Amino acid sequence: MRRDSNVIGQIVSRLRYERHWSQDDLVARLQILGCSITRSILANIETRRSVATDKQILYFAQVFGVDAAKILPPLPTRSKGTPLGINTQAATRRRRE
């Protein structure tokens, strides 16, 4: 797995530390909500060895009491403020005369 495939691991870890929860505490809270996760899976997500599913991201947001967008890091931006990789200019072909 590429290391840039997991973009939430550090954020989940930080949010957990801010609340003084152990991995077991977080797993128990997630399981109460209905998330099928183990401490091993959580450890792999936090250390970026595995990716989180979309459902897991929603459960993380719910258990931490934040919007799901807060779980995801911001997109890198250019100096003009537009996200990298997004071209805001329309491309057209020149007409042959």
VENLIN-V862077 format. One record per pair of residues at least 24 apart in sequence whose C-alpha atoms are under 6 Angstrom apart, sorted by the first residue. I is the first residue (numbers start at 1). GAP is how many residues later the second one is. D is the distance in Angstrom with one decimal. If there is no record, write none. Layout:
i=I gap=GAP d=D
i=I gap=GAP d=D
//
This chain:
i=6 gap=42 d=5.6
i=6 gap=45 d=4.9
i=8 gap=64 d=5.8
i=9 gap=36 d=5.2
i=9 gap=37 d=3.9
i=9 gap=39 d=5.6
i=10 gap=36 d=5.8
i=13 gap=33 d=5.7
//
